[in-house]
């Protein structure tokens, strides 16, 4: 086995793993936050010192609010787009915009 094959054997699975983690983090935010919290707890939680304390602070879940909270049960309608434009009394824009598909000529 040459050096090229050894590097390729290590590098390709690392790239695939990084892509898989990225996809999971994007489409499963609650799972991502649970895993990060579990890792932070295993590293010592609030009692960690030194580099482990910095890593725990980086991994500790942040308080999420609004659209990025991962809330999908319909109970957290805190997005600004849902409530925008209702305070002035006059509505210049409708709440929903209609999309019309026109055939290309």
Secondary structure, DSSP 8 states (H G I E B T S, - for coil): --HHHHHHHHHHHHHHHHHHHHHHHHH-HHHHHHHHHHHHHHTTGGG--THHHHHHHHHS-----GGGG---SS-----HHHHTT-SSSS-SS-SS---------
